[in-house]
Amino acid sequence: MFDDGPVGERRPVTAGHLRALRTIAREADQLYLVLSTANGPEVIPLSVLEQRVKAGGRYIVVAAAGDLPEGILPEWREQAAETDSPGGGSVWPPRIHDSKDPGFARHLGAAEGEQVVARLMRGSRWEAGAALRSLSLARGVTDLRVLEGTYDERGRRRGVFPYDVWHGLLAMETLRLAPFRPASQDSSRGGSGLPLGVLARVQLYTTDAAGRYEGRAHSPGCRHQRGDRGLTWNYDLVTVEEMVRAEEFDPCSKCGGYATRRLTEAQIAYYRAAHRVHEIADRVRWTAGNRERAGDCTSLVAEVKKWSHKDAVDEWLETEEQATRWHQMMRELSRTAQQLQ
């Protein structure tokens, strides 16, 4: 038995404890929140914990995924029970392409990921609760590839949680990065060169970030992956900042080449703002080159002014250099817009 007293009084876990746990526990492969003096608190699968203990590490198990109280889980029962879920019965939320819509990019967020998992698991209340507990712990993992699971004697992968939990951790699609690219790097539509801000370190997972292998890069949710079940260490982990600069990335036309770690509310807000400003800048550029067909520009000038004075922007930009670049670009845009009146 593991100790269930105060954390400070618990005994370190040994390799013998873990072997016993694998023998008797129904869900031995689930996630564990552990504590060590070397690494502090971590969320890791039992298989990883066992490897580290065998190598001499000393850990205290704080809680397993199944120990998390129901009160900390997201509201999911009503969503899971609905028969008229988003998309006319689909578990997937509708895609909104208008950056002015308050729901734009919401489908990329962590909150929407929770509801997708609940809808996917709607067949069983116990399964949905267990999946959301795993999702809650897995969000604390720095590199999601550590969750690849183990393999049975036939070489088949055994996940640390139901596969549907991956949809709560990852949006199996790409981001629209044109607002952050220089014009010369985006052939289909001119970029705006906006700073990445809080989006810079968002994680992207792909089979081939640098074009090293024959064939195109895929996301873990791509149908070309032939039944692959979530991430493994064979995937590459890159950030949005690295992807914007990637020159050899060759994505699959079906999946876009990578999956995106789900965004926080602040990241969604800035992503939405950047796309709106990018679209406004396109309109200003077009209007400046087509004055005779542009008509009244009053509303366009007013929207440029609004974004020039948006207080929240500085919260989304992480360095003084980024903030300076944003405000310089907005001043230039504002001057161009003023000339259109």
Secondary structure as a PSIPRED ss2 file (coil, helix, strand):
# PSIPRED VFORMAT (PSIPRED V4.0)

   1 M C   1.000  0.000  0.000
   2 F C   1.000  0.000  0.000
   3 D C   1.000  0.000  0.000
   4 D C   1.000  0.000  0.000
   5 G C   1.000  0.000  0.000
   6 P C   1.000  0.000  0.000
   7 V H   0.000  1.000  0.000
   8 G H   0.000  1.000  0.000
   9 E H   0.000  1.000  0.000
  10 R C   1.000  0.000  0.000
  11 R C   1.000  0.000  0.000
  12 P C   1.000  0.000  0.000
  13 V E   0.000  0.000  1.000
  14 T C   1.000  0.000  0.000
  15 A H   0.000  1.000  0.000
  16 G H   0.000  1.000  0.000
  17 H H   0.000  1.000  0.000
  18 L H   0.000  1.000  0.000
  19 R H   0.000  1.000  0.000
  20 A H   0.000  1.000  0.000
  21 L H   0.000  1.000  0.000
  22 R H   0.000  1.000  0.000
  23 T H   0.000  1.000  0.000
  24 I H   0.000  1.000  0.000
  25 A C   1.000  0.000  0.000
  26 R C   1.000  0.000  0.000
  27 E C   1.000  0.000  0.000
  28 A C   1.000  0.000  0.000
  29 D C   1.000  0.000  0.000
  30 Q C   1.000  0.000  0.000
  31 L E   0.000  0.000  1.000
  32 Y E   0.000  0.000  1.000
  33 L E   0.000  0.000  1.000
  34 V E   0.000  0.000  1.000
  35 L E   0.000  0.000  1.000
  36 S E   0.000  0.000  1.000
  37 T C   1.000  0.000  0.000
  38 A C   1.000  0.000  0.000
  39 N C   1.000  0.000  0.000
  40 G E   0.000  0.000  1.000
  41 P E   0.000  0.000  1.000
  42 E E   0.000  0.000  1.000
  43 V E   0.000  0.000  1.000
  44 I E   0.000  0.000  1.000
  45 P E   0.000  0.000  1.000
  46 L H   0.000  1.000  0.000
  47 S H   0.000  1.000  0.000
  48 V H   0.000  1.000  0.000
  49 L H   0.000  1.000  0.000
  50 E H   0.000  1.000  0.000
  51 Q H   0.000  1.000  0.000
  52 R H   0.000  1.000  0.000
  53 V H   0.000  1.000  0.000
  54 K H   0.000  1.000  0.000
  55 A C   1.000  0.000  0.000
  56 G C   1.000  0.000  0.000
  57 G C   1.000  0.000  0.000
  58 R C   1.000  0.000  0.000
  59 Y E   0.000  0.000  1.000
  60 I E   0.000  0.000  1.000
  61 V E   0.000  0.000  1.000
  62 V E   0.000  0.000  1.000
  63 A E   0.000  0.000  1.000
  64 A E   0.000  0.000  1.000
  65 A H   0.000  1.000  0.000
  66 G H   0.000  1.000  0.000
  67 D H   0.000  1.000  0.000
  68 L C   1.000  0.000  0.000
  69 P C   1.000  0.000  0.000
  70 E H   0.000  1.000  0.000
  71 G H   0.000  1.000  0.000
  72 I H   0.000  1.000  0.000
  73 L C   1.000  0.000  0.000
  74 P C   1.000  0.000  0.000
  75 E C   1.000  0.000  0.000
  76 W C   1.000  0.000  0.000
  77 R H   0.000  1.000  0.000
  78 E H   0.000  1.000  0.000
  79 Q H   0.000  1.000  0.000
  80 A H   0.000  1.000  0.000
  81 A H   0.000  1.000  0.000
  82 E C   1.000  0.000  0.000
  83 T C   1.000  0.000  0.000
  84 D C   1.000  0.000  0.000
  85 S C   1.000  0.000  0.000
  86 P C   1.000  0.000  0.000
  87 G C   1.000  0.000  0.000
  88 G C   1.000  0.000  0.000
  89 G C   1.000  0.000  0.000
  90 S C   1.000  0.000  0.000
  91 V C   1.000  0.000  0.000
  92 W C   1.000  0.000  0.000
  93 P C   1.000  0.000  0.000
  94 P C   1.000  0.000  0.000
  95 R C   1.000  0.000  0.000
  96 I C   1.000  0.000  0.000
  97 H C   1.000  0.000  0.000
  98 D C   1.000  0.000  0.000
  99 S C   1.000  0.000  0.000
 100 K C   1.000  0.000  0.000
 101 D C   1.000  0.000  0.000
 102 P C   1.000  0.000  0.000
 103 G C   1.000  0.000  0.000
 104 F C   1.000  0.000  0.000
 105 A C   1.000  0.000  0.000
 106 R H   0.000  1.000  0.000
 107 H H   0.000  1.000  0.000
 108 L H   0.000  1.000  0.000
 109 G E   0.000  0.000  1.000
 110 A H   0.000  1.000  0.000
 111 A H   0.000  1.000  0.000
 112 E H   0.000  1.000  0.000
 113 G H   0.000  1.000  0.000
 114 E H   0.000  1.000  0.000
 115 Q H   0.000  1.000  0.000
 116 V H   0.000  1.000  0.000
 117 V H   0.000  1.000  0.000
 118 A H   0.000  1.000  0.000
 119 R H   0.000  1.000  0.000
 120 L H   0.000  1.000  0.000
 121 M C   1.000  0.000  0.000
 122 R C   1.000  0.000  0.000
 123 G C   1.000  0.000  0.000
 124 S C   1.000  0.000  0.000
 125 R H   0.000  1.000  0.000
 126 W H   0.000  1.000  0.000
 127 E H   0.000  1.000  0.000
 128 A H   0.000  1.000  0.000
 129 G H   0.000  1.000  0.000
 130 A H   0.000  1.000  0.000
 131 A H   0.000  1.000  0.000
 132 L H   0.000  1.000  0.000
 133 R H   0.000  1.000  0.000
 134 S H   0.000  1.000  0.000
 135 L H   0.000  1.000  0.000
 136 S H   0.000  1.000  0.000
 137 L H   0.000  1.000  0.000
 138 A H   0.000  1.000  0.000
 139 R C   1.000  0.000  0.000
 140 G C   1.000  0.000  0.000
 141 V C   1.000  0.000  0.000
 142 T C   1.000  0.000  0.000
 143 D C   1.000  0.000  0.000
 144 L H   0.000  1.000  0.000
 145 R H   0.000  1.000  0.000
 146 V H   0.000  1.000  0.000
 147 L H   0.000  1.000  0.000
 148 E C   1.000  0.000  0.000
 149 G C   1.000  0.000  0.000
 150 T E   0.000  0.000  1.000
 151 Y E   0.000  0.000  1.000
 152 D C   1.000  0.000  0.000
 153 E C   1.000  0.000  0.000
 154 R C   1.000  0.000  0.000
 155 G C   1.000  0.000  0.000
 156 R C   1.000  0.000  0.000
 157 R E   0.000  0.000  1.000
 158 R E   0.000  0.000  1.000
 159 G C   1.000  0.000  0.000
 160 V C   1.000  0.000  0.000
 161 F C   1.000  0.000  0.000
 162 P C   1.000  0.000  0.000
 163 Y H   0.000  1.000  0.000
 164 D H   0.000  1.000  0.000
 165 V H   0.000  1.000  0.000
 166 W H   0.000  1.000  0.000
 167 H H   0.000  1.000  0.000
 168 G H   0.000  1.000  0.000
 169 L H   0.000  1.000  0.000
 170 L E   0.000  0.000  1.000
 171 A E   0.000  0.000  1.000
 172 M C   1.000  0.000  0.000
 173 E C   1.000  0.000  0.000
 174 T C   1.000  0.000  0.000
 175 L C   1.000  0.000  0.000
 176 R C   1.000  0.000  0.000
 177 L C   1.000  0.000  0.000
 178 A H   0.000  1.000  0.000
 179 P H   0.000  1.000  0.000
 180 F H   0.000  1.000  0.000
 181 R C   1.000  0.000  0.000
 182 P C   1.000  0.000  0.000
 183 A H   0.000  1.000  0.000
 184 S H   0.000  1.000  0.000
 185 Q H   0.000  1.000  0.000
 186 D C   1.000  0.000  0.000
 187 S C   1.000  0.000  0.000
 188 S C   1.000  0.000  0.000
 189 R C   1.000  0.000  0.000
 190 G C   1.000  0.000  0.000
 191 G C   1.000  0.000  0.000
 192 S C   1.000  0.000  0.000
 193 G C   1.000  0.000  0.000
 194 L C   1.000  0.000  0.000
 195 P C   1.000  0.000  0.000
 196 L C   1.000  0.000  0.000
 197 G H   0.000  1.000  0.000
 198 V H   0.000  1.000  0.000
 199 L H   0.000  1.000  0.000
 200 A C   1.000  0.000  0.000
 201 R C   1.000  0.000  0.000
 202 V C   1.000  0.000  0.000
 203 Q E   0.000  0.000  1.000
 204 L E   0.000  0.000  1.000
 205 Y E   0.000  0.000  1.000
 206 T E   0.000  0.000  1.000
 207 T C   1.000  0.000  0.000
 208 D C   1.000  0.000  0.000
 209 A C   1.000  0.000  0.000
 210 A C   1.000  0.000  0.000
 211 G C   1.000  0.000  0.000
 212 R C   1.000  0.000  0.000
 213 Y C   1.000  0.000  0.000
 214 E C   1.000  0.000  0.000
 215 G C   1.000  0.000  0.000
 216 R C   1.000  0.000  0.000
 217 A E   0.000  0.000  1.000
 218 H C   1.000  0.000  0.000
 219 S C   1.000  0.000  0.000
 220 P C   1.000  0.000  0.000
 221 G C   1.000  0.000  0.000
 222 C C   1.000  0.000  0.000
 223 R H   0.000  1.000  0.000
 224 H H   0.000  1.000  0.000
 225 Q H   0.000  1.000  0.000
 226 R C   1.000  0.000  0.000
 227 G C   1.000  0.000  0.000
 228 D C   1.000  0.000  0.000
 229 R C   1.000  0.000  0.000
 230 G C   1.000  0.000  0.000
 231 L C   1.000  0.000  0.000
 232 T C   1.000  0.000  0.000
 233 W C   1.000  0.000  0.000
 234 N C   1.000  0.000  0.000
 235 Y C   1.000  0.000  0.000
 236 D E   0.000  0.000  1.000
 237 L E   0.000  0.000  1.000
 238 V E   0.000  0.000  1.000
 239 T E   0.000  0.000  1.000
 240 V H   0.000  1.000  0.000
 241 E H   0.000  1.000  0.000
 242 E H   0.000  1.000  0.000
 243 M H   0.000  1.000  0.000
 244 V H   0.000  1.000  0.000
 245 R H   0.000  1.000  0.000
 246 A C   1.000  0.000  0.000
 247 E C   1.000  0.000  0.000
 248 E C   1.000  0.000  0.000
 249 F C   1.000  0.000  0.000
 250 D C   1.000  0.000  0.000
 251 P E   0.000  0.000  1.000
 252 C C   1.000  0.000  0.000
 253 S C   1.000  0.000  0.000
 254 K C   1.000  0.000  0.000
 255 C C   1.000  0.000  0.000
 256 G C   1.000  0.000  0.000
 257 G C   1.000  0.000  0.000
 258 Y C   1.000  0.000  0.000
 259 A E   0.000  0.000  1.000
 260 T E   0.000  0.000  1.000
 261 R E   0.000  0.000  1.000
 262 R C   1.000  0.000  0.000
 263 L E   0.000  0.000  1.000
 264 T C   1.000  0.000  0.000
 265 E H   0.000  1.000  0.000
 266 A H   0.000  1.000  0.000
 267 Q H   0.000  1.000  0.000
 268 I H   0.000  1.000  0.000
 269 A H   0.000  1.000  0.000
 270 Y H   0.000  1.000  0.000
 271 Y H   0.000  1.000  0.000
 272 R H   0.000  1.000  0.000
 273 A H   0.000  1.000  0.000
 274 A H   0.000  1.000  0.000
 275 H H   0.000  1.000  0.000
 276 R H   0.000  1.000  0.000
 277 V H   0.000  1.000  0.000
 278 H H   0.000  1.000  0.000
 279 E H   0.000  1.000  0.000
 280 I H   0.000  1.000  0.000
 281 A H   0.000  1.000  0.000
 282 D H   0.000  1.000  0.000
 283 R H   0.000  1.000  0.000
 284 V H   0.000  1.000  0.000
 285 R H   0.000  1.000  0.000
 286 W H   0.000  1.000  0.000
 287 T H   0.000  1.000  0.000
 288 A H   0.000  1.000  0.000
 289 G H   0.000  1.000  0.000
 290 N C   1.000  0.000  0.000
 291 R H   0.000  1.000  0.000
 292 E H   0.000  1.000  0.000
 293 R H   0.000  1.000  0.000
 294 A H   0.000  1.000  0.000
 295 G C   1.000  0.000  0.000
 296 D C   1.000  0.000  0.000
 297 C C   1.000  0.000  0.000
 298 T H   0.000  1.000  0.000
 299 S H   0.000  1.000  0.000
 300 L H   0.000  1.000  0.000
 301 V H   0.000  1.000  0.000
 302 A H   0.000  1.000  0.000
 303 E H   0.000  1.000  0.000
 304 V H   0.000  1.000  0.000
 305 K H   0.000  1.000  0.000
 306 K H   0.000  1.000  0.000
 307 W H   0.000  1.000  0.000
 308 S H   0.000  1.000  0.000
 309 H C   1.000  0.000  0.000
 310 K C   1.000  0.000  0.000
 311 D C   1.000  0.000  0.000
 312 A C   1.000  0.000  0.000
 313 V H   0.000  1.000  0.000
 314 D H   0.000  1.000  0.000
 315 E H   0.000  1.000  0.000
 316 W H   0.000  1.000  0.000
 317 L C   1.000  0.000  0.000
 318 E C   1.000  0.000  0.000
 319 T C   1.000  0.000  0.000
 320 E H   0.000  1.000  0.000
 321 E H   0.000  1.000  0.000
 322 Q H   0.000  1.000  0.000
 323 A H   0.000  1.000  0.000
 324 T H   0.000  1.000  0.000
 325 R H   0.000  1.000  0.000
 326 W H   0.000  1.000  0.000
 327 H H   0.000  1.000  0.000
 328 Q H   0.000  1.000  0.000
 329 M H   0.000  1.000  0.000
 330 M H   0.000  1.000  0.000
 331 R H   0.000  1.000  0.000
 332 E H   0.000  1.000  0.000
 333 L H   0.000  1.000  0.000
 334 S H   0.000  1.000  0.000
 335 R H   0.000  1.000  0.000
 336 T H   0.000  1.000  0.000
 337 A H   0.000  1.000  0.000
 338 Q H   0.000  1.000  0.000
 339 Q C   1.000  0.000  0.000
 340 L C   1.000  0.000  0.000
 341 Q C   1.000  0.000  0.000
